[in-house]
Amino acid sequence: MNRLSTPAAATPFTTPWGTFELTRYPEDPRERLRAWDAADEYLLRHLAGEADSAAGAATDLTGRTVAVLGDRWGALTTALAAHGPIQISDSHLGRRATRANLARAGAAPDAARLLTTRDTPPERIDVLLVRVPKSLALLEDQLYRLAPALHPGTVVVGTGMVTEIHTSTLQLFERILGPTRTSLAVRKARLIFCTPDPALDPGPNPWPHSYALPGDIGPASGRTVVNHAGTFCAERLDIGTRFFLGHLPTAAPGARVVDLGCGNGVVGTATALASPGAELVFVDESHQAVASAEATFRANLGPDAPAEFLTADALAEGTVAPGSVDLVLNNPPFHSHQATTDATSWRMFTGARRALRPGGELWVVGNRHLGYHVKLRRLFGNCQLVAGNPKFVVLKAVKR
């Protein structure tokens, strides 16, 4: 494939199928975080028959349906574009990165089929490649969803860094798909080999999962929360959100309120319950999270209650109209896969400022040590401490 111009943040990824300049999305030269790692390398070398610790001939991909689950930034999909892979991803950012990396590699627009974790899986899969996700629950759900498409001849190979593959990971493959073993570690990466057993009965998929909120958190007390697999704190209310729920502002009727990084939608749903007539918008980059937020909202406000549910990059341009929002509520993450970074929170804050009307407010909860007040003062010119405890702070910034 012909390579196009290389962005400043791109890093070369050399594979048996060629060398590709890959970036994460959005591209941020300050971060210098690679869009691939040793686990991606190891898997591709194994498929080509080049991995010393995974002896055997190359895997024939010609004319076979290849599905790639959890490809973080499109490294595997881009390398295998000549074989028409089907990528299955929960991440809006990962899908955007994949499209950009495919285009940079000179792949045709239809070289790969990009599905989300909420889309109907392929009917048949001949080769299943699994980049092990951080969330064991997401892996469980997706293996359940993909199992009917596998057959005795399906080649199943997983990959991850040794810190990402645990006994529980292998047990999931074994319980849901069939006999499973692992490779030796190479450059701190490991492979998983699984032989599908169509006669295996793993029982019903346990996802989505629901629980009732505590009884002392205001209007949302005792309400139902619905969590699709992979959503943050799917088993219980996290302590940061719990603190935030005790200090949420009340929105006026007709006010447009965004639950930014909505997760399972608890914050936005609580606001809707406390502020009848407010217009809620739920935004997250995770398809599983947005589905959870919609299910939580509908479970508590009914199927016809008005709200928007958007899978997007924070409040980047094109998500909502500039100056159209009265209130943004935000509990920003500070991890991107295994990397600790403030890039996500900064994009959320800048996107919120763009979306807010003059006089509109951004309310943020975060760990005290993260120092979000510094960023908010730099961006908004003001920041007020609404509440705090030894671990968390709730901050308010007003767009002037």
Secondary structure, DSSP 8 states (H G I E B T S, - for coil): -------TT-EEEEETTEEEEE--SS--TTT---S--HHHHHHHHHHTT--TTS-S-----TTS-EEEES-SSSHHHHHTGGG--EEEESBHHHHHHHHHHHHHTT--TTSSEEEETTS---S--SEEEEE--S-HHHHHHHHHHHGGG--TT-EEEEEEETTT--HHHHHHHHHHT--EEE---BTTEEEEEE---TT--------SEEEE--SSSGGGTT-EEEE-TT-TTSSS--HHHHHHHTT-----TT-EEEEET-TTSHHHHHHHHHSTT-EEEEEESBHHHHHHHHHHHHHHH-TT--EEEEESSTT-TTSS-TT-EEEEEE----EETTEE-SHHHHHHHHHHHHHEEEEEEEEEEEEGGG-HHHHHHHHHS--EEEEE-SSEEEEEEE--
